[in-house]
Amino acid sequence: MMIAGIIAICVVLAVLAFFVPRLSRHPERGTQRTLGAGTRAGGKAPGILGRIFSKPFRSSSKAVGRSGSAGRRARGRMPF
């Protein structure tokens, strides 16, 4: 369920970044802040469990950042 949610957020951010690049920064940062809280909470587990619990949030945060920047980059390449 979490994977589907992250995919949906990435798609929405990419579309938002393509059509309104300036307004896409705030939702992107909010999503990354939320995922960062999950990373920090998961990282508090002892030992290797901390890395295992925080990894999905860390990789999801990277994906959100990439989708937003890809939308803005695609918008910049458009001829109009």
C-alpha positions, 0 to 999 in steps of 0.5 A: 500500500505504501508503494502505491502511495509513493508512486501516486505522489511521484506522479502528481509531483511530476505533473505539477512540476511540469505545469506549475514549476514554482508551485511544485516546490512546496508540496515536494518539500512537505513530502520530503519533510514527512518522509524524513520524519519516518527516516529519523523514526526508523533510524532510532531502532537499534543496530541493523534494524535502524538501517532496515526500517529507515531505508524505505523512507530514504529511497522514497524521499529520493524518488520524490525529489527526482520526480519533481526535478524531472518535471521541471527539467522537462518543462525547461526543455519545451520549445514554448 
